[in-house]
Amino acid sequence: MSSTPEPEPRTPRSALVFDDPLDQQSSDDTDRGWGGRPQGDSAADLKRFLDEKPPHHL
């Protein structure tokens, strides 16, 4: 009678997930993902708009 050693327990592998990634919301779909906007008054919003608008938007 030869006794064979029992195999050591294996750690389970991560399962492959075949879900549709477009069904899940990504971080850039939220204000947090884009950094959000600081709360300000309308004058500050207008100044920011004028400072950041492209040159072809006159």
C-alpha positions in Angstrom: 0.0 0.0 0.0 1.6 3.2 -1.1 0.1 6.3 0.2 0.2 9.2 -2.1 0.3 12.7 -0.6 -2.8 14.7 -1.0 -2.5 17.6 -3.4 -2.3 21.0 -1.8 -5.4 23.1 -2.1 -5.3 25.5 -5.0 -6.3 29.1 -4.8 -9.2 29.7 -7.1 -8.6 31.8 -10.2 -10.5 34.9 -11.0 -13.5 34.1 -13.2 -13.7 35.7 -16.6 -16.5 38.1 -16.8 -18.2 38.6 -20.2 -20.6 41.3 -19.2 -21.2 44.2 -21.5 -18.9 47.0 -20.2 -21.2 49.7 -21.7 -23.9 48.6 -19.3 -21.9 49.9 -16.3 -21.3 53.6 -15.5 -17.7 54.7 -15.7 -16.2 57.3 -13.4 -16.1 59.9 -16.2 -19.9 59.6 -16.6 -20.1 61.5 -13.3 -19.1 65.0 -12.1 -16.5 63.3 -9.8 -14.8 61.8 -12.8 -14.3 65.1 -14.5 -13.3 66.8 -11.4 -16.6 68.5 -10.9 -17.2 72.2 -10.9 -16.7 74.5 -8.0 -19.9 76.3 -7.0 -19.6 79.9 -8.0 -21.6 82.9 -8.9 -22.7 83.7 -12.5 -20.1 86.4 -12.9 -17.3 83.9 -12.2 -19.0 81.5 -14.7 -19.0 84.2 -17.3 -15.4 85.1 -16.7 -14.4 81.4 -16.9 -16.3 81.0 -20.2 -14.6 84.1 -21.7 -11.2 82.9 -20.5 -11.6 79.4 -21.8 -13.5 79.8 -25.1 -11.7 78.9 -28.3 -10.6 81.8 -30.5 -13.0 80.9 -33.2 -16.0 81.5 -30.8 -16.2 85.3 -31.0 
